[in-house]
Amino acid sequence: MQKSICLILTIFLTILILACLSAWIYSKDMFFLGVGVLLTIALILVGLELKKIKKDPFS
């Protein structure tokens, strides 16, 4: 009886630790994905501004 409770508790703690680790890695990946999206939008906006400046530099 005691061994089965200890085994179940060990398995539960292992799954809990792995779930926390996976969530932490996933949140880091989502952070980098968000930064990448913002950098892409900024690059597009800078490109459009440069295109506009080349077309009419004194506007």
N, C-alpha and C positions, 0 to 999 in steps of 0.2 A: 504493500500500500504506500509506504513512504517513498519507495523508489519511483513508483509511477507518478506521484505528485511532483517529485523533484524533476523527473524527465519532462513532464508536461510544462512545468515552470521554466525549465531551461529552453525548451523549444519555443515557448511563447516569448521569452526575453530575446532569443536570437531573431525571431521574426520581427519583433518590435524594433530592435536595433537596425536590422537591415532595411526596414520600412523608413525609419528616420533618415538613414544614410541615403537611400534612394530619393527621398523627398528633398534632401539638402542638395544633392547633385542636380536634380531636376530644376530646383529653384535657381541655381547658379546658371544652368543652361538657358533658362527663360530670361534671366537678367542679361546675358550676353546677346540673346536673340533680340531683345528690346533695344539694346544699345546699337546693334547692327541695323535695325530698322530705322532708328533715328538718324544714324550716320548716312544711310542711303537716301533718306528724305532730304537731309541737309545738302548732300552732294548734288541731287537733282535740282534743288533750288539755286545753288551756286552756279550750276551749269546754265540754268535759264537766265540768271542775271548776267553772266558773261556773254551769252548770246545776245541779250538785249543791249549790252554796252557796246559790243562790236557793231551792232546794227546802227545805233545812234549814240555816239559817245557823249554828246552834249545835252542829253535829255534830263 
